[in-house]
Amino acid sequence: MRPQVPVGVLVSHIEVTAATVQRGDIIQLGGQACRVRDLFQLPQGAKQLVFESGELLAIHARTRLVAVRLMRRR
């Protein structure tokens, strides 16, 4: 089952790092799509991601993940 995308929203698949990840990005982890709810800066450029499900993920400064970013049309 695919989640419905609201009308007027563009979806793009991007590669994110600790420097480029944003709130609202959807990252697939272990076959489950997780939306980033909050971010916390960690030492040496790493970040801790808090997902809407309550799970946490710490990513190293050089970690690369594929994400989906929703962008609203203007």
All heavy atoms as TSV, in Angstrom:
chain	resi	resn	atom	element	x	y	z
A	1	MET	N	N	0.840	-1.171	0.000
A	1	MET	CA	C	0.000	0.000	0.000
A	1	MET	C	C	0.889	1.240	0.000
A	1	MET	O	O	1.792	1.361	0.818
A	1	MET	CB	C	-0.894	-0.017	1.231
A	1	MET	CG	C	-1.779	1.193	1.336
A	1	MET	SD	S	-2.632	1.222	2.922
A	1	MET	CE	C	-4.260	0.885	2.391
A	2	ARG	N	N	0.625	2.173	-0.898
A	2	ARG	CA	C	1.416	3.397	-0.990
A	2	ARG	C	C	0.734	4.529	-0.233
A	2	ARG	O	O	-0.473	4.700	-0.341
A	2	ARG	CB	C	1.562	3.822	-2.445
A	2	ARG	CG	C	2.461	2.941	-3.218
A	2	ARG	CD	C	2.620	3.508	-4.587
A	2	ARG	NE	N	3.622	2.762	-5.303
A	2	ARG	CZ	C	3.929	2.976	-6.541
A	2	ARG	NH1	N	3.317	3.903	-7.235
A	2	ARG	NH2	N	4.870	2.266	-7.130
A	3	PRO	N	N	1.522	5.326	0.513
A	3	PRO	CA	C	0.907	6.478	1.171
A	3	PRO	C	C	0.495	7.505	0.132
A	3	PRO	O	O	1.157	7.676	-0.886
A	3	PRO	CB	C	2.022	7.012	2.071
A	3	PRO	CG	C	3.278	6.457	1.511
A	3	PRO	CD	C	2.923	5.193	0.804
A	4	GLN	N	N	-0.614	8.177	0.379
A	4	GLN	CA	C	-1.088	9.184	-0.557
A	4	GLN	C	C	-0.294	10.466	-0.381
A	4	GLN	O	O	-0.008	10.883	0.737
A	4	GLN	CB	C	-2.562	9.463	-0.344
A	4	GLN	CG	C	-3.432	8.301	-0.761
A	4	GLN	CD	C	-4.903	8.666	-0.689
A	4	GLN	OE1	O	-5.259	9.776	-0.385
A	4	GLN	NE2	N	-5.735	7.696	-0.980
A	5	VAL	N	N	0.056	11.076	-1.505
A	5	VAL	CA	C	0.784	12.336	-1.496
A	5	VAL	C	C	-0.226	13.445	-1.730
A	5	VAL	O	O	-1.017	13.368	-2.662
A	5	VAL	CB	C	1.870	12.353	-2.600
A	5	VAL	CG1	C	2.575	13.687	-2.633
A	5	VAL	CG2	C	2.853	11.224	-2.383
A	6	PRO	N	N	-0.242	14.486	-0.890
A	6	PRO	CA	C	-1.189	15.578	-1.075
A	6	PRO	C	C	-1.027	16.252	-2.441
A	6	PRO	O	O	0.068	16.307	-2.990
A	6	PRO	CB	C	-0.832	16.557	0.049
A	6	PRO	CG	C	-0.008	15.785	1.009
A	6	PRO	CD	C	0.621	14.664	0.253
A	7	VAL	N	N	-2.122	16.766	-2.967
A	7	VAL	CA	C	-2.088	17.470	-4.246
A	7	VAL	C	C	-1.241	18.733	-4.100
A	7	VAL	O	O	-1.276	19.399	-3.075
A	7	VAL	CB	C	-3.525	17.838	-4.674
A	7	VAL	CG1	C	-3.519	18.664	-5.944
A	7	VAL	CG2	C	-4.352	16.576	-4.850
A	8	GLY	N	N	-0.462	19.054	-5.132
A	8	GLY	CA	C	0.384	20.242	-5.091
A	8	GLY	C	C	1.730	20.021	-4.425
A	8	GLY	O	O	2.412	20.966	-4.067
A	9	VAL	N	N	2.112	18.752	-4.261
A	9	VAL	CA	C	3.388	18.434	-3.614
A	9	VAL	C	C	4.280	17.707	-4.606
A	9	VAL	O	O	3.837	16.785	-5.284
A	9	VAL	CB	C	3.157	17.550	-2.362
A	9	VAL	CG1	C	4.467	17.079	-1.779
A	9	VAL	CG2	C	2.352	18.297	-1.322
A	10	LEU	N	N	5.521	18.140	-4.712
A	10	LEU	CA	C	6.513	17.458	-5.539
A	10	LEU	C	C	7.322	16.527	-4.662
A	10	LEU	O	O	7.677	16.873	-3.540
A	10	LEU	CB	C	7.449	18.473	-6.198
A	10	LEU	CG	C	6.806	19.455	-7.162
A	10	LEU	CD1	C	7.837	20.486	-7.603
A	10	LEU	CD2	C	6.244	18.734	-8.355
A	11	VAL	N	N	7.612	15.340	-5.171
A	11	VAL	CA	C	8.394	14.355	-4.430
A	11	VAL	C	C	9.713	14.161	-5.152
A	11	VAL	O	O	9.743	13.963	-6.360
A	11	VAL	CB	C	7.641	13.005	-4.349
A	11	VAL	CG1	C	8.486	11.961	-3.652
A	11	VAL	CG2	C	6.307	13.180	-3.658
A	12	SER	N	N	10.817	14.237	-4.413
A	12	SER	CA	C	12.110	13.986	-5.030
A	12	SER	C	C	12.918	13.041	-4.150
A	12	SER	O	O	12.893	13.128	-2.931
A	12	SER	CB	C	12.871	15.300	-5.247
A	12	SER	OG	O	13.113	15.935	-4.017
A	13	HIS	N	N	13.602	12.112	-4.800
A	13	HIS	CA	C	14.497	11.187	-4.109
A	13	HIS	C	C	15.867	11.843	-4.071
A	13	HIS	O	O	16.391	12.256	-5.107
A	13	HIS	CB	C	14.567	9.847	-4.839
A	13	HIS	CG	C	13.266	9.121	-4.822
A	13	HIS	ND1	N	12.924	8.249	-3.827
A	13	HIS	CD2	C	12.204	9.156	-5.656
A	13	HIS	CE1	C	11.710	7.774	-4.051
A	13	HIS	NE2	N	11.257	8.308	-5.164
A	14	ILE	N	N	16.429	11.949	-2.886
A	14	ILE	CA	C	17.705	12.632	-2.725
A	14	ILE	C	C	18.623	11.807	-1.836
A	14	ILE	O	O	18.187	10.891	-1.150
A	14	ILE	CB	C	17.515	14.030	-2.108
A	14	ILE	CG1	C	16.789	13.914	-0.755
A	14	ILE	CG2	C	16.767	14.961	-3.046
A	14	ILE	CD1	C	16.770	15.179	0.027
A	15	GLU	N	N	19.890	12.153	-1.859
A	15	GLU	CA	C	20.866	11.557	-0.946
A	15	GLU	C	C	21.134	12.584	0.144
A	15	GLU	O	O	21.427	13.743	-0.167
A	15	GLU	CB	C	22.148	11.220	-1.698
A	15	GLU	CG	C	23.152	10.486	-0.846
A	15	GLU	CD	C	24.367	10.066	-1.661
A	15	GLU	OE1	O	25.299	10.877	-1.743
A	15	GLU	OE2	O	24.352	8.960	-2.195
A	16	VAL	N	N	20.987	12.189	1.404
A	16	VAL	CA	C	21.211	13.112	2.506
A	16	VAL	C	C	22.397	12.664	3.346
A	16	VAL	O	O	22.730	11.479	3.411
A	16	VAL	CB	C	19.963	13.259	3.409
A	16	VAL	CG1	C	18.821	13.892	2.655
A	16	VAL	CG2	C	19.546	11.946	4.015
A	17	THR	N	N	23.026	13.633	3.969
A	17	THR	CA	C	24.106	13.411	4.920
A	17	THR	C	C	23.728	14.111	6.213
A	17	THR	O	O	22.682	14.764	6.283
A	17	THR	CB	C	25.438	13.983	4.400
A	17	THR	OG1	O	25.304	15.406	4.309
A	17	THR	CG2	C	25.829	13.406	3.055
A	18	ALA	N	N	24.577	14.039	7.212
A	18	ALA	CA	C	24.306	14.734	8.468
A	18	ALA	C	C	24.198	16.240	8.232
A	18	ALA	O	O	23.468	16.931	8.932
A	18	ALA	CB	C	25.393	14.428	9.485
A	19	ALA	N	N	24.892	16.752	7.235
A	19	ALA	CA	C	24.869	18.190	6.952
A	19	ALA	C	C	23.612	18.622	6.188
A	19	ALA	O	O	23.212	19.780	6.270
A	19	ALA	CB	C	26.105	18.583	6.158
A	20	THR	N	N	22.968	17.709	5.448
A	20	THR	CA	C	21.862	18.118	4.581
A	20	THR	C	C	20.497	17.575	4.989
A	20	THR	O	O	19.496	17.995	4.415
A	20	THR	CB	C	22.128	17.687	3.124
A	20	THR	OG1	O	22.232	16.260	3.072
A	20	THR	CG2	C	23.394	18.320	2.586
A	21	VAL	N	N	20.433	16.672	5.950
A	21	VAL	CA	C	19.138	16.113	6.358
A	21	VAL	C	C	18.282	17.219	6.970
A	21	VAL	O	O	18.791	18.134	7.613
A	21	VAL	CB	C	19.328	14.928	7.333
A	21	VAL	CG1	C	19.902	15.359	8.668
A	21	VAL	CG2	C	18.037	14.160	7.512
A	22	GLN	N	N	16.956	17.151	6.728
A	22	GLN	CA	C	16.024	18.166	7.223
A	22	GLN	C	C	14.833	17.515	7.891
A	22	GLN	O	O	14.518	16.349	7.627
A	22	GLN	CB	C	15.495	19.012	6.059
A	22	GLN	CG	C	16.527	19.793	5.326
A	22	GLN	CD	C	15.925	20.553	4.151
A	22	GLN	OE1	O	14.720	20.524	3.916
A	22	GLN	NE2	N	16.763	21.238	3.415
A	23	ARG	N	N	14.169	18.291	8.738
A	23	ARG	CA	C	12.910	17.818	9.319
A	23	ARG	C	C	11.937	17.555	8.182
A	23	ARG	O	O	11.862	18.320	7.231
A	23	ARG	CB	C	12.322	18.869	10.251
A	23	ARG	CG	C	13.059	18.981	11.548
A	23	ARG	CD	C	12.454	20.083	12.421
A	23	ARG	NE	N	13.217	20.248	13.635
A	23	ARG	CZ	C	14.273	21.032	13.763
A	23	ARG	NH1	N	14.690	21.743	12.745
A	23	ARG	NH2	N	14.924	21.113	14.906
A	24	GLY	N	N	11.186	16.472	8.274
A	24	GLY	CA	C	10.210	16.131	7.244
A	24	GLY	C	C	10.730	15.161	6.200
A	24	GLY	O	O	9.943	14.592	5.455
A	25	ASP	N	N	12.061	14.976	6.114
A	25	ASP	CA	C	12.603	13.990	5.173
A	25	ASP	C	C	12.111	12.605	5.573
A	25	ASP	O	O	11.969	12.294	6.754
A	25	ASP	CB	C	14.134	13.992	5.186
A	25	ASP	CG	C	14.735	15.179	4.462
A	25	ASP	OD1	O	13.999	15.910	3.765
A	25	ASP	OD2	O	15.956	15.376	4.595
A	26	ILE	N	N	11.853	11.771	4.564
A	26	ILE	CA	C	11.409	10.398	4.811
A	26	ILE	C	C	12.550	9.474	4.413
A	26	ILE	O	O	12.974	9.459	3.261
A	26	ILE	CB	C	10.140	10.080	4.008
A	26	ILE	CG1	C	9.022	11.044	4.410
A	26	ILE	CG2	C	9.728	8.628	4.225
A	26	ILE	CD1	C	7.803	10.985	3.529
A	27	ILE	N	N	13.050	8.716	5.380
A	27	ILE	CA	C	14.187	7.827	5.173
A	27	ILE	C	C	13.713	6.394	5.363
A	27	ILE	O	O	13.022	6.088	6.344
A	27	ILE	CB	C	15.322	8.153	6.159
A	27	ILE	CG1	C	15.780	9.597	5.949
A	27	ILE	CG2	C	16.473	7.171	6.013
A	27	ILE	CD1	C	16.758	10.095	6.984
A	28	GLN	N	N	14.067	5.518	4.432
A	28	GLN	CA	C	13.673	4.116	4.540
A	28	GLN	C	C	14.739	3.355	5.311
A	28	GLN	O	O	15.895	3.293	4.907
A	28	GLN	CB	C	13.488	3.494	3.162
A	28	GLN	CG	C	12.956	2.095	3.268
A	28	GLN	CD	C	11.986	1.769	2.167
A	28	GLN	OE1	O	11.549	2.638	1.446
A	28	GLN	NE2	N	11.663	0.512	2.055
A	29	LEU	N	N	14.333	2.760	6.409
A	29	LEU	CA	C	15.236	1.993	7.268
A	29	LEU	C	C	14.632	0.628	7.523
A	29	LEU	O	O	13.525	0.530	8.045
A	29	LEU	CB	C	15.439	2.709	8.611
A	29	LEU	CG	C	16.040	4.106	8.545
A	29	LEU	CD1	C	15.959	4.767	9.898
A	29	LEU	CD2	C	17.486	4.012	8.087
A	30	GLY	N	N	15.319	-0.405	7.113
A	30	GLY	CA	C	14.842	-1.764	7.334
A	30	GLY	C	C	13.485	-2.027	6.707
A	30	GLY	O	O	12.679	-2.748	7.273
A	31	GLY	N	N	13.223	-1.418	5.565
A	31	GLY	CA	C	11.962	-1.625	4.869
A	31	GLY	C	C	10.818	-0.770	5.384
A	31	GLY	O	O	9.698	-0.875	4.908
A	32	GLN	N	N	11.079	0.079	6.370
A	32	GLN	CA	C	10.039	0.929	6.943
A	32	GLN	C	C	10.371	2.393	6.652
A	32	GLN	O	O	11.493	2.833	6.881
A	32	GLN	CB	C	9.961	0.709	8.450
A	32	GLN	CG	C	8.916	1.539	9.132
A	32	GLN	CD	C	8.878	1.273	10.629
A	32	GLN	OE1	O	9.630	0.472	11.152
A	32	GLN	NE2	N	8.009	1.971	11.317
A	33	ALA	N	N	9.402	3.140	6.153
A	33	ALA	CA	C	9.594	4.564	5.879
A	33	ALA	C	C	9.435	5.343	7.176
A	33	ALA	O	O	8.417	5.223	7.856
A	33	ALA	CB	C	8.594	5.038	4.844
A	34	CYS	N	N	10.448	6.131	7.524
A	34	CYS	CA	C	10.440	6.897	8.771
A	34	CYS	C	C	10.611	8.382	8.457
A	34	CYS	O	O	11.548	8.764	7.762
A	34	CYS	CB	C	11.578	6.448	9.678
A	34	CYS	SG	S	11.548	4.705	10.097
A	35	ARG	N	N	9.713	9.212	8.989
A	35	ARG	CA	C	9.778	10.666	8.759
A	35	ARG	C	C	10.543	11.322	9.904
A	35	ARG	O	O	10.274	11.081	11.078
A	35	ARG	CB	C	8.382	11.258	8.679
A	35	ARG	CG	C	8.407	12.755	8.342
A	35	ARG	CD	C	7.020	13.351	8.322
A	35	ARG	NE	N	6.129	12.652	7.438
A	35	ARG	CZ	C	5.840	13.039	6.190
A	35	ARG	NH1	N	6.367	14.124	5.702
A	35	ARG	NH2	N	5.015	12.325	5.465
A	36	VAL	N	N	11.510	12.176	9.565
A	36	VAL	CA	C	12.325	12.876	10.557
A	36	VAL	C	C	11.478	13.955	11.228
A	36	VAL	O	O	10.941	14.840	10.570
A	36	VAL	CB	C	13.575	13.515	9.902
A	36	VAL	CG1	C	14.383	14.284	10.943
A	36	VAL	CG2	C	14.428	12.457	9.230
A	37	ARG	N	N	11.330	13.857	12.544
A	37	ARG	CA	C	10.566	14.833	13.309
A	37	ARG	C	C	11.464	15.919	13.893
A	37	ARG	O	O	11.089	17.083	13.945
A	37	ARG	CB	C	9.815	14.145	14.441
A	37	ARG	CG	C	8.936	15.103	15.242
A	37	ARG	CD	C	8.220	14.416	16.360
A	37	ARG	NE	N	9.229	13.963	17.324
A	37	ARG	CZ	C	8.990	13.176	18.348
A	37	ARG	NH1	N	7.784	12.716	18.551
A	37	ARG	NH2	N	9.947	12.821	19.162
A	38	ASP	N	N	12.672	15.536	14.338
A	38	ASP	CA	C	13.566	16.502	14.972
A	38	ASP	C	C	15.012	16.065	14.762
A	38	ASP	O	O	15.282	14.890	14.479
A	38	ASP	CB	C	13.259	16.594	16.463
A	38	ASP	CG	C	13.612	17.938	17.063
A	38	ASP	OD1	O	14.143	18.804	16.340
A	38	ASP	OD2	O	13.355	18.127	18.260
A	39	LEU	N	N	15.933	17.014	14.906
A	39	LEU	CA	C	17.368	16.766	14.717
A	39	LEU	C	C	18.146	17.361	15.884
A	39	LEU	O	O	17.783	18.435	16.374
A	39	LEU	CB	C	17.876	17.452	13.445
A	39	LEU	CG	C	17.165	17.154	12.143
A	39	LEU	CD1	C	17.534	18.202	11.116
A	39	LEU	CD2	C	17.582	15.790	11.657
A	40	PHE	N	N	19.212	16.696	16.286
A	40	PHE	CA	C	20.091	17.222	17.315
A	40	PHE	C	C	21.534	17.098	16.843
A	40	PHE	O	O	21.933	16.040	16.336
A	40	PHE	CB	C	19.920	16.458	18.637
A	40	PHE	CG	C	18.552	16.626	19.232
A	40	PHE	CD1	C	17.593	15.649	19.064
A	40	PHE	CD2	C	18.225	17.765	19.943
A	40	PHE	CE1	C	16.322	15.795	19.591
A	40	PHE	CE2	C	16.963	17.931	20.477
A	40	PHE	CZ	C	16.009	16.939	20.305
A	41	GLN	N	N	22.289	18.161	16.998
A	41	GLN	CA	C	23.705	18.163	16.613
A	41	GLN	C	C	24.507	17.374	17.638
A	41	GLN	O	O	24.328	17.547	18.842
A	41	GLN	CB	C	24.218	19.607	16.542
A	41	GLN	CG	C	25.618	19.729	16.005
A	41	GLN	CD	C	25.705	19.357	14.528
A	41	GLN	OE1	O	24.894	19.798	13.734
A	41	GLN	NE2	N	26.683	18.555	14.187
A	42	LEU	N	N	25.394	16.511	17.175
A	42	LEU	CA	C	26.293	15.741	18.021
A	42	LEU	C	C	27.724	16.174	17.717
A	42	LEU	O	O	27.970	16.863	16.721
A	42	LEU	CB	C	26.122	14.239	17.754
A	42	LEU	CG	C	24.744	13.643	18.057
A	42	LEU	CD1	C	24.696	12.178	17.653
A	42	LEU	CD2	C	24.394	13.801	19.528
A	43	PRO	N	N	28.684	15.770	18.535
A	43	PRO	CA	C	30.084	16.146	18.284
A	43	PRO	C	C	30.595	15.637	16.938
A	43	PRO	O	O	30.113	14.631	16.411
A	43	PRO	CB	C	30.846	15.473	19.435
A	43	PRO	CG	C	29.824	15.232	20.493
A	43	PRO	CD	C	28.528	15.025	19.777
A	44	GLN	N	N	31.564	16.346	16.374
A	44	GLN	CA	C	32.274	15.986	15.146
A	44	GLN	C	C	31.366	15.911	13.926
A	44	GLN	O	O	31.564	15.097	13.030
A	44	GLN	CB	C	33.040	14.680	15.335
A	44	GLN	CG	C	34.071	14.776	16.431
A	44	GLN	CD	C	34.777	13.461	16.697
A	44	GLN	OE1	O	34.429	12.436	16.129
A	44	GLN	NE2	N	35.766	13.503	17.567
A	45	GLY	N	N	30.337	16.751	13.875
A	45	GLY	CA	C	29.490	16.837	12.697
A	45	GLY	C	C	28.401	15.782	12.587
A	45	GLY	O	O	27.661	15.769	11.615
A	46	ALA	N	N	28.273	14.923	13.561
A	46	ALA	CA	C	27.228	13.889	13.530
A	46	ALA	C	C	25.892	14.503	13.950
A	46	ALA	O	O	25.845	15.585	14.522
A	46	ALA	CB	C	27.602	12.743	14.464
A	47	LYS	N	N	24.792	13.803	13.654
A	47	LYS	CA	C	23.466	14.253	14.074
A	47	LYS	C	C	22.662	13.075	14.589
A	47	LYS	O	O	22.847	11.939	14.152
A	47	LYS	CB	C	22.708	14.877	12.904
A	47	LYS	CG	C	23.211	16.248	12.563
A	47	LYS	CD	C	22.146	17.115	11.995
A	47	LYS	CE	C	22.714	18.497	11.768
A	47	LYS	NZ	N	22.356	19.034	10.473
A	48	GLN	N	N	21.774	13.376	15.520
A	48	GLN	CA	C	20.824	12.377	15.997
A	48	GLN	C	C	19.471	12.739	15.411
A	48	GLN	O	O	18.996	13.865	15.565
A	48	GLN	CB	C	20.746	12.354	17.515
A	48	GLN	CG	C	19.817	11.278	18.027
A	48	GLN	CD	C	19.838	11.181	19.532
A	48	GLN	OE1	O	19.951	12.185	20.222
A	48	GLN	NE2	N	19.738	9.969	20.028
A	49	LEU	N	N	18.852	11.788	14.720
A	49	LEU	CA	C	17.547	11.995	14.114
A	49	LEU	C	C	16.487	11.391	15.019
A	49	LEU	O	O	16.650	10.291	15.535
A	49	LEU	CB	C	17.476	11.319	12.747
A	49	LEU	CG	C	18.607	11.605	11.767
A	49	LEU	CD1	C	18.378	10.842	10.470
A	49	LEU	CD2	C	18.749	13.077	11.515
A	50	VAL	N	N	15.394	12.113	15.215
A	50	VAL	CA	C	14.249	11.616	15.967
A	50	VAL	C	C	13.118	11.460	14.958
A	50	VAL	O	O	12.757	12.419	14.278
A	50	VAL	CB	C	13.830	12.597	17.083
A	50	VAL	CG1	C	12.644	12.045	17.851
A	50	VAL	CG2	C	14.997	12.884	18.012
A	51	PHE	N	N	12.594	10.254	14.841
A	51	PHE	CA	C	11.528	9.979	13.885
A	51	PHE	C	C	10.163	10.117	14.538
A	51	PHE	O	O	10.045	10.052	15.769
A	51	PHE	CB	C	11.696	8.577	13.291
A	51	PHE	CG	C	12.960	8.422	12.509
A	51	PHE	CD1	C	14.021	7.677	13.000
A	51	PHE	CD2	C	13.107	9.034	11.274
A	51	PHE	CE1	C	15.189	7.537	12.273
A	51	PHE	CE2	C	14.281	8.905	10.543
A	51	PHE	CZ	C	15.316	8.149	11.046
A	52	GLU	N	N	9.128	10.307	13.726
A	52	GLU	CA	C	7.762	10.446	14.246
A	52	GLU	C	C	7.332	9.228	15.049
A	52	GLU	O	O	6.510	9.337	15.942
A	52	GLU	CB	C	6.782	10.699	13.103
A	52	GLU	CG	C	6.908	12.083	12.517
A	52	GLU	CD	C	5.922	12.344	11.397
A	52	GLU	OE1	O	5.291	11.387	10.891
A	52	GLU	OE2	O	5.790	13.519	11.030
A	53	SER	N	N	7.917	8.075	14.746
A	53	SER	CA	C	7.588	6.842	15.468
A	53	SER	C	C	8.236	6.802	16.852
A	53	SER	O	O	7.969	5.892	17.630
A	53	SER	CB	C	8.039	5.633	14.658
A	53	SER	OG	O	9.450	5.678	14.481
A	54	GLY	N	N	9.124	7.775	17.140
A	54	GLY	CA	C	9.805	7.811	18.430
A	54	GLY	C	C	11.182	7.178	18.404
A	54	GLY	O	O	11.931	7.270	19.376
A	55	GLU	N	N	11.533	6.527	17.296
A	55	GLU	CA	C	12.842	5.893	17.191
A	55	GLU	C	C	13.923	6.947	16.990
A	55	GLU	O	O	13.665	8.032	16.476
A	55	GLU	CB	C	12.848	4.904	16.028
A	55	GLU	CG	C	11.879	3.769	16.249
A	55	GLU	CD	C	11.666	2.942	15.008
A	55	GLU	OE1	O	11.495	3.544	13.929
A	55	GLU	OE2	O	11.676	1.715	15.125
A	56	LEU	N	N	15.145	6.598	17.385
A	56	LEU	CA	C	16.294	7.486	17.249
A	56	LEU	C	C	17.327	6.852	16.330
A	56	LEU	O	O	17.479	5.633	16.300
A	56	LEU	CB	C	16.956	7.723	18.612
A	56	LEU	CG	C	16.078	8.301	19.716
A	56	LEU	CD1	C	16.854	8.321	21.023
A	56	LEU	CD2	C	15.615	9.683	19.350
A	57	LEU	N	N	18.052	7.689	15.590
A	57	LEU	CA	C	19.140	7.214	14.743
A	57	LEU	C	C	20.245	8.253	14.782
A	57	LEU	O	O	20.004	9.430	14.507
A	57	LEU	CB	C	18.675	7.016	13.298
A	57	LEU	CG	C	19.767	6.626	12.296
A	57	LEU	CD1	C	20.280	5.217	12.595
A	57	LEU	CD2	C	19.236	6.713	10.878
A	58	ALA	N	N	21.446	7.845	15.151
A	58	ALA	CA	C	22.603	8.737	15.116
A	58	ALA	C	C	23.366	8.444	13.830
A	58	ALA	O	O	23.642	7.283	13.520
A	58	ALA	CB	C	23.500	8.496	16.328
A	59	ILE	N	N	23.665	9.503	13.065
A	59	ILE	CA	C	24.413	9.311	11.828
A	59	ILE	C	C	25.714	10.092	11.893
A	59	ILE	O	O	25.764	11.215	12.380
A	59	ILE	CB	C	23.592	9.691	10.569
A	59	ILE	CG1	C	23.133	11.143	10.588
A	59	ILE	CG2	C	22.412	8.774	10.407
A	59	ILE	CD1	C	22.460	11.583	9.299
A	60	HIS	N	N	26.758	9.453	11.434
A	60	HIS	CA	C	28.097	10.030	11.376
A	60	HIS	C	C	28.118	11.129	10.325
A	60	HIS	O	O	27.277	11.150	9.423
A	60	HIS	CB	C	29.082	8.904	11.008
A	60	HIS	CG	C	30.501	9.299	11.051
A	60	HIS	ND1	N	31.130	9.875	9.985
A	60	HIS	CD2	C	31.427	9.201	12.041
A	60	HIS	CE1	C	32.394	10.119	10.306
A	60	HIS	NE2	N	32.593	9.719	11.549
A	61	ALA	N	N	29.055	12.024	10.402
A	61	ALA	CA	C	29.147	13.142	9.460
A	61	ALA	C	C	29.257	12.678	8.008
A	61	ALA	O	O	28.786	13.354	7.098
A	61	ALA	CB	C	30.330	14.027	9.822
A	62	ARG	N	N	29.858	11.516	7.759
A	62	ARG	CA	C	30.044	11.033	6.386
A	62	ARG	C	C	29.016	9.994	5.953
A	62	ARG	O	O	29.099	9.459	4.853
A	62	ARG	CB	C	31.450	10.467	6.227
A	62	ARG	CG	C	32.493	11.590	6.196
A	62	ARG	CD	C	33.867	11.020	6.030
A	62	ARG	NE	N	34.488	11.098	7.365
A	62	ARG	CZ	C	35.431	10.309	7.795
A	62	ARG	NH1	N	35.895	9.362	7.037
A	62	ARG	NH2	N	35.927	10.461	8.996
A	63	THR	N	N	28.045	9.688	6.797
A	63	THR	CA	C	26.995	8.728	6.440
A	63	THR	C	C	26.122	9.295	5.331
A	63	THR	O	O	25.754	10.462	5.365
A	63	THR	CB	C	26.112	8.418	7.667
A	63	THR	OG1	O	26.929	7.870	8.690
A	63	THR	CG2	C	25.000	7.451	7.322
A	64	ARG	N	N	25.791	8.470	4.341
A	64	ARG	CA	C	24.903	8.886	3.251
A	64	ARG	C	C	23.694	7.968	3.238
A	64	ARG	O	O	23.823	6.753	3.252
A	64	ARG	CB	C	25.632	8.799	1.907
A	64	ARG	CG	C	26.793	9.739	1.809
A	64	ARG	CD	C	27.394	9.713	0.418
A	64	ARG	NE	N	28.549	10.570	0.321
A	64	ARG	CZ	C	28.504	11.887	0.161
A	64	ARG	NH1	N	27.350	12.489	0.083
A	64	ARG	NH2	N	29.605	12.594	0.079
A	65	LEU	N	N	22.506	8.573	3.195
A	65	LEU	CA	C	21.253	7.832	3.167
A	65	LEU	C	C	20.392	8.352	2.024
A	65	LEU	O	O	20.459	9.529	1.671
A	65	LEU	CB	C	20.484	8.024	4.480
A	65	LEU	CG	C	21.193	7.589	5.763
A	65	LEU	CD1	C	20.416	8.080	6.976
A	65	LEU	CD2	C	21.334	6.085	5.793
A	66	VAL	N	N	19.570	7.490	1.452
A	66	VAL	CA	C	18.615	7.919	0.424
A	66	VAL	C	C	17.325	8.304	1.136
A	66	VAL	O	O	16.852	7.589	2.008
A	66	VAL	CB	C	18.363	6.795	-0.602
A	66	VAL	CG1	C	17.279	7.201	-1.577
A	66	VAL	CG2	C	19.649	6.468	-1.331
A	67	ALA	N	N	16.774	9.446	0.762
A	67	ALA	CA	C	15.560	9.943	1.402
A	67	ALA	C	C	14.591	10.468	0.351
A	67	ALA	O	O	14.963	10.679	-0.800
A	67	ALA	CB	C	15.903	11.058	2.395
A	68	VAL	N	N	13.377	10.667	0.780
A	68	VAL	CA	C	12.353	11.306	-0.053
A	68	VAL	C	C	12.067	12.649	0.598
A	68	VAL	O	O	11.855	12.727	1.812
A	68	VAL	CB	C	11.061	10.460	-0.109
A	68	VAL	CG1	C	9.947	11.218	-0.823
A	68	VAL	CG2	C	11.331	9.131	-0.771
A	69	ARG	N	N	12.086	13.693	-0.207
A	69	ARG	CA	C	11.784	15.031	0.310
A	69	ARG	C	C	10.551	15.554	-0.414
A	69	ARG	O	O	10.487	15.543	-1.628
A	69	ARG	CB	C	12.971	15.968	0.104
A	69	ARG	CG	C	12.762	17.316	0.766
A	69	ARG	CD	C	14.042	18.114	0.817
A	69	ARG	NE	N	14.940	17.522	1.803
A	69	ARG	CZ	C	16.240	17.789	1.856
A	69	ARG	NH1	N	16.788	18.602	0.978
A	69	ARG	NH2	N	16.997	17.228	2.776
A	70	LEU	N	N	9.569	15.982	0.377
A	70	LEU	CA	C	8.338	16.545	-0.177
A	70	LEU	C	C	8.515	18.054	-0.283
A	70	LEU	O	O	8.915	18.698	0.677
A	70	LEU	CB	C	7.142	16.229	0.716
A	70	LEU	CG	C	6.905	14.746	1.024
A	70	LEU	CD1	C	5.753	14.586	1.989
A	70	LEU	CD2	C	6.646	13.984	-0.253
A	71	MET	N	N	8.210	18.597	-1.455
A	71	MET	CA	C	8.347	20.034	-1.678
A	71	MET	C	C	7.010	20.564	-2.185
A	71	MET	O	O	6.453	20.025	-3.146
A	71	MET	CB	C	9.446	20.299	-2.689
A	71	MET	CG	C	10.780	19.694	-2.274
A	71	MET	SD	S	11.987	19.660	-3.591
A	71	MET	CE	C	12.394	21.374	-3.674
A	72	ARG	N	N	6.501	21.587	-1.566
A	72	ARG	CA	C	5.222	22.177	-1.982
A	72	ARG	C	C	5.425	23.095	-3.174
A	72	ARG	O	O	6.389	23.842	-3.239
A	72	ARG	CB	C	4.599	22.972	-0.854
A	72	ARG	CG	C	4.274	22.113	0.338
A	72	ARG	CD	C	3.027	22.623	1.024
A	72	ARG	NE	N	2.703	21.759	2.141
A	72	ARG	CZ	C	1.819	20.784	2.075
A	72	ARG	NH1	N	1.170	20.571	0.973
A	72	ARG	NH2	N	1.571	20.029	3.109
A	73	ARG	N	N	4.502	22.996	-4.134
A	73	ARG	CA	C	4.525	23.905	-5.290
A	73	ARG	C	C	4.038	25.269	-4.856
A	73	ARG	O	O	3.165	25.389	-4.033
A	73	ARG	CB	C	3.615	23.384	-6.392
A	73	ARG	CG	C	4.172	22.239	-7.137
A	73	ARG	CD	C	3.336	22.012	-8.341
A	73	ARG	NE	N	3.169	20.580	-8.488
A	73	ARG	CZ	C	2.365	20.008	-9.325
A	73	ARG	NH1	N	1.588	20.725	-10.091
A	73	ARG	NH2	N	2.284	18.703	-9.415
A	74	ARG	N	N	4.611	26.307	-5.455
A	74	ARG	CA	C	4.172	27.671	-5.136
A	74	ARG	C	C	3.315	28.199	-6.218
A	74	ARG	O	O	3.368	27.957	-7.329
A	74	ARG	CB	C	5.388	28.571	-4.961
A	74	ARG	CG	C	6.170	28.145	-3.745
A	74	ARG	CD	C	7.337	29.055	-3.562
A	74	ARG	NE	N	8.089	28.570	-2.416
A	74	ARG	CZ	C	8.766	29.353	-1.635
A	74	ARG	NH1	N	8.823	30.623	-1.840
A	74	ARG	NH2	N	9.434	28.852	-0.645
